[in-house]
Amino acid sequence: MSDRENNKSHWTFLTNHAHVLLCISENPDFRLRDIAEVVGITERAVHRIVTDLIEAGYVDVERDGRCNVYVTHPEKHLRHSIEAHCHVADLIRLIKRE
């Protein structure tokens, strides 16, 4: 198999930030470890992404006893100029598993 064919499996249409956001929207009480397993990245990378999402106002974190519960903000616009006319809710609806 050529290098070009091998590289096909190493990229996706959505970023890890989008994957984490989608995972949180479906499972607000997931631990970082759970998110890392679903997304296929390290727990440390998930922590950095969740921090980015919180700082940008896409996610809030609330404490429930010893656990974190994440709240997404579906009314927020997506960040890139190409999709800035869309909201987080649009992305969630597009990808949501049913």
ZINOR-V417846 format. One record per residue. N is the residue number from 1. RES is the residue in one letter. PSI is psi in degrees with one decimal (* if undefined). OMEGA is omega in whole degrees, -180 to 180 (none if undefined). Layout:
n:N res:RES psi:PSI omega:OMEGA
n:N res:RES psi:PSI omega:OMEGA
//
This chain:
n:1 res:M psi:138.6 omega:-178
n:2 res:S psi:163.7 omega:177
n:3 res:D psi:-38.2 omega:-180
n:4 res:R psi:-42.0 omega:179
n:5 res:E psi:-38.9 omega:178
n:6 res:N psi:-38.6 omega:-178
n:7 res:N psi:-20.3 omega:-180
n:8 res:K psi:-35.3 omega:-177
n:9 res:S psi:-2.8 omega:-175
n:10 res:H psi:3.8 omega:178
n:11 res:W psi:157.7 omega:178
n:12 res:T psi:168.1 omega:-179
n:13 res:F psi:-22.4 omega:180
n:14 res:L psi:150.9 omega:179
n:15 res:T psi:167.4 omega:174
n:16 res:N psi:-31.7 omega:176
n:17 res:H psi:-44.3 omega:178
n:18 res:A psi:-41.9 omega:179
n:19 res:H psi:-44.5 omega:180
n:20 res:V psi:-45.6 omega:179
n:21 res:L psi:-44.3 omega:179
n:22 res:L psi:-40.9 omega:179
n:23 res:C psi:-44.8 omega:179
n:24 res:I psi:-39.7 omega:-179
n:25 res:S psi:-32.5 omega:179
n:26 res:E psi:-26.6 omega:-174
n:27 res:N psi:72.5 omega:-173
n:28 res:P psi:-16.6 omega:-179
n:29 res:D psi:9.4 omega:176
n:30 res:F psi:144.7 omega:172
n:31 res:R psi:160.1 omega:177
n:32 res:L psi:-37.1 omega:179
n:33 res:R psi:-41.5 omega:179
n:34 res:D psi:-43.7 omega:179
n:35 res:I psi:-44.8 omega:180
n:36 res:A psi:-42.0 omega:-179
n:37 res:E psi:-43.8 omega:-179
n:38 res:V psi:-45.0 omega:-176
n:39 res:V psi:-29.1 omega:180
n:40 res:G psi:32.3 omega:177
n:41 res:I psi:174.9 omega:-178
n:42 res:T psi:157.8 omega:176
n:43 res:E psi:-36.4 omega:178
n:44 res:R psi:-42.5 omega:178
n:45 res:A psi:-40.2 omega:177
n:46 res:V psi:-42.7 omega:180
n:47 res:H psi:-45.4 omega:179
n:48 res:R psi:-42.9 omega:-179
n:49 res:I psi:-44.7 omega:179
n:50 res:V psi:-40.7 omega:176
n:51 res:T psi:-44.6 omega:177
n:52 res:D psi:-46.8 omega:-178
n:53 res:L psi:-37.5 omega:177
n:54 res:I psi:-47.7 omega:-179
n:55 res:E psi:-31.7 omega:-180
n:56 res:A psi:-4.3 omega:177
n:57 res:G psi:13.8 omega:179
n:58 res:Y psi:-21.6 omega:-177
n:59 res:V psi:143.3 omega:168
n:60 res:D psi:156.6 omega:177
n:61 res:V psi:133.0 omega:178
n:62 res:E psi:146.8 omega:178
n:63 res:R psi:137.1 omega:173
n:64 res:D psi:90.2 omega:-172
n:65 res:G psi:-121.7 omega:178
n:66 res:R psi:1.4 omega:-175
n:67 res:C psi:156.2 omega:172
n:68 res:N psi:142.7 omega:172
n:69 res:V psi:130.0 omega:-176
n:70 res:Y psi:140.4 omega:179
n:71 res:V psi:121.4 omega:178
n:72 res:T psi:157.0 omega:179
n:73 res:H psi:89.4 omega:-175
n:74 res:P psi:-14.5 omega:-179
n:75 res:E psi:-12.8 omega:-178
n:76 res:K psi:143.6 omega:175
n:77 res:H psi:149.3 omega:174
n:78 res:L psi:159.2 omega:-166
n:79 res:R psi:-37.0 omega:-174
n:80 res:H psi:146.0 omega:-177
n:81 res:S psi:-29.2 omega:180
n:82 res:I psi:-35.9 omega:-178
n:83 res:E psi:13.3 omega:-176
n:84 res:A psi:-18.3 omega:177
n:85 res:H psi:-9.3 omega:-180
n:86 res:C psi:154.7 omega:176
n:87 res:H psi:164.9 omega:175
n:88 res:V psi:-39.2 omega:179
n:89 res:A psi:-36.3 omega:179
n:90 res:D psi:-43.1 omega:178
n:91 res:L psi:-45.3 omega:-180
n:92 res:I psi:-45.4 omega:179
n:93 res:R psi:-38.8 omega:-179
n:94 res:L psi:-40.2 omega:-172
n:95 res:I psi:-18.8 omega:-173
n:96 res:K psi:135.3 omega:177
n:97 res:R psi:131.2 omega:177
n:98 res:E psi:* omega:none
//
